[in-house]
Amino acid sequence: MTTTIAVAGKGGVGKTTVAAMAIKYLAGTGRGAILAIDADPSSNLNMVLGLGLEWTVGDIREGMLSKVKESITAGGAAMGGLPGGVSKREYLDYEVRSSLSEGIEFDLIAMGRGEGPGCYCAVNHNLREVVDAIGSSYRYVVIDNEAGMEHLSRRTTRDVQHMLIVTDPTQRGVVAAERIGAMRHELDINIENAYLIVNRLQGEMPGALADRVAQLDFPLLGTIPQDPDIAEFEFTGRPLVEMDETSPVFSAVADMLGGVL
């Protein structure tokens, strides 16, 4: 059975850092094969994981639509099919598997850019099925979402066992996290558990902030301290998964996940 972990939150709160630490924890505990899905159009999860990235699912989608248009213009495959009798699903399956960035302890699929002005409904449906079929062969799938959660059901049809909603230690951040958490009831997928993570906390949580967190309809899973080592990794471009296991950031995420997995 595949366990899916999705990381959400407004921009700039450290979602990708949390996703990277979650993947590092899962890999280090030998829990099985891990697939990372970068659902943020900026596609930088590969950098913190130390993996290359040649092309994204968005590139594949645009490439397939271009082939379909060429076929229609040439009077070729009926109903906008693909040359050579290849079905769209077969084409997408082959191309997405080819785009997989393979690591020693985890693999990565990057979703890439969003849709353009064309019609994408059927293509996106096929892509969800392809990505989910690939993910089903892994023990864990970790999804690093773009800001918010409204696009999650466009990326996957699978249920999410654990949603980690990340915020910075501000009232505005918690309000944004609350709104993101409310979206989970509107998605076409089932989210079994939702948790709040307060990132970049300096010292103890202020009482007023703790009171606001206590009002949410999903629990606080834990906090992550501010760590200057993160900035050093960002400056040098060194992958975050290379952080020492004694890092307070990694230790905090490991402790949190150890309590729910």
N, C-alpha and C positions, 0 to 999 in steps of 0.2 A: 504494500500500500504506500502511496506517495503522500507525504505531508507537505503542504504548501504554506509557506510563510510569506506574507506580503508586507512591505514596509511603505508607509504613507506619511504625509505631512506636507505643510506648505514649503515653498522654496527656501533653501538656505538654512534649514534646521539641522542638517546632518543625516538625512535619510541614507545616503550612499555610504557614509561611514558606518552606520548601524548595520546596513546590509552586508558590508564587507566583514565586519566583526562577527556577524552571525554565521557567515560562510566559513570564516576561519575557525570558529568554534566547532561547527559541524564536522569540518574536515579533520580537526585535531582530535576529535573524540571517536573517529572511525565509525560513524553511524551509517555509512553507506554512500552511494554515489550522489553527487549534488549538481543540480542544474541551476545556474544563476540566469535570471531573465532581466535585462535592462529595459524597462518600459518607459524610460525617460528619453524624449527625443534628443537631448544633448549627448546621450550615449557616452558616458565617461566611467561607467562601472568597470569596464575592462582595465582602465588605468589603475584603479585601486586594487584590482585583483592581479595585476601583472600579466594580462593576456593581450594578445594582438587582436585587432578588429579590422577585417578587410572590407566587409560590407554588412548591411543590416537587413532586417526583414522588410523595412520600408523600401530599401533599394530593390529588393526582389519583387515586391508588389508592383512598383512602378515599372520595372523591367518587363513583367508579365503583361501588364496592361498595354505597354508599348508594342509588344509582339502581337497582341490581339488586334490592335488598331491597324498594324501593318497587314495582318492577314485579311481584315475586312476590306481595306483599301485595294488589296491585290485580288479580291474576289476569291480568296482561298477558303480556309476552313469555315464550315457553316456555323452560323450563330456566334461568330467571333471566337472560335476555338483556336487551338494552337497548331502550327504546322507539324506534319509528321504523325498526326493521330494521337499526340500526347495530350492527356486530359489536364485541365488546370490543376486539379488536386495532385496529380503525379508530378507536374512541373514544380509546384510549390513545395511538395514534400522533398524532392531531390535538392532544390535550391536552398531550402532552409537548413537541411542536414549538412549541406556543403558549407554553409555560412557559420556553422557551429565552431566557436573557438574552444579548442580542447586543451585543458590543463592536466596536470598530474592528479590533482585532488578534486577538481571541479571543472565544469564546462560552462560556456556562456553563449546565450543568444541575445542579441541586441535588437530591439524592435525598431529603433531609428525614427525617422521623420514621420509626421502625421500624414493624413490623407490630403491629396491635392483637390482640384476642382472636379475630377471625374466621379464615376459611380463605383463605389467600393464595397457595397453591402455583401455581395456574393463572394468577393475576393477575401474580405475580412472574415467571413464565416469559414471559408476553407482554411485560412491561416490559423484561426483559433483551433480548429480541429487538428491541424498539422502540429502546431506547437504543443498542444495538450497530449497528442499521441507520443511525441518525443519525450515530453516530461514524465509520462507514465512509466518510463523505463528507469527513472531515477528514484532514489529513496526520499530525497528532499528537493523541493523547488523553492528558490528564494527569489521573490519579485521585488525589484527596486522601482517603485512607481514614480510617475511624474507628479508634480504638485497636485494635491487633491486626490480624489478616487473615482471621479466620474468616468474615466476611461478604462477602468480595470476590467469591466465586463466585455470591453472590445478586445482585450488582450487574451482572455482565457475564458473557458466555459467550466473549468474545474472549480470545485469548492475550495475555499481557503480555510485552513484550520486555525491559523494564528495571524491576526492583523496587528502589526506594531505601528501605532500612530505616534510619530516623533514630534516633539515641540521644543522650542527654546524656553528658558525659564522666565517668561514674561506673561502678563495677563493677556496681551494680544495673541501671543502664541497659543495659549490654552484655549482661547475662544476659537481660533482657527482650527485647532485640533478637535474641539467639540463639534464644529460644523462638518469636518471631514468624517468624524465618527458617525454623525447622523446619516450621512450618505450611505452607510453600509446597509441600511434598511431598504434602500431604493434600488440596489443593484440586482441584476439578474442571476447572481451567484450567491451561494450560501456562505456567510462568514461565521464560523463557529465561535471564535473567541476574538475579542478586541481588547487591546491593552494600550495604555499611555506610557511613553518613555520621555522623561524630561532630560534633555541633552544640555551639555555645557554648563552645568550647575556649579557655582562657586560657593563652597561651604554648605551650610544647611539651607534647606528650602525655607524661604520667608513664610511667616504664618499666613499672610493674606493670599499668597500663591497656593499654599497647601489647602486652604479653605476652598479656593476656586476649583482646584483639582478634585477635591472630594465631592463636588457637585456633579461631576460627569457621570454618565450612565455606563461607563466602562472603567475598570480599575487601573490604578497606577501600578505598572509592573516594576518600575525602578527608575533610578536616576543615573546619569553618566557625568562624571566630573569634567570640568574644563581641564584640558591637557595640552601644554605647549608643544609636546612631541608631535601632535597631529599637524600643527602648523609647519613644523620642520619637514615632515613627510610631504606636505603639500608643496612647499617651496622647492624641494629637490625632485619631486615627481616619483619618489620611491613608493612602490605599492604598499598600501596600508596593511595588507595581509602579512607583510614581513615584520610587523610590530612584534616586540617581545611579548610573551604571554604574561609577563609581570606588569604590562601596561595597565594603568587604572581604567582606561577606556575598554580594553578587551576584557579585563576581569569583570567589569560591571555588566557587559553584555552577556558574558559567559554565565555569570551567576543568574541573570534573569532567565535566560533560555534553559538553563539547567533545572529551573523550577517549574517549567511548563511542558518540556518535551520528555 
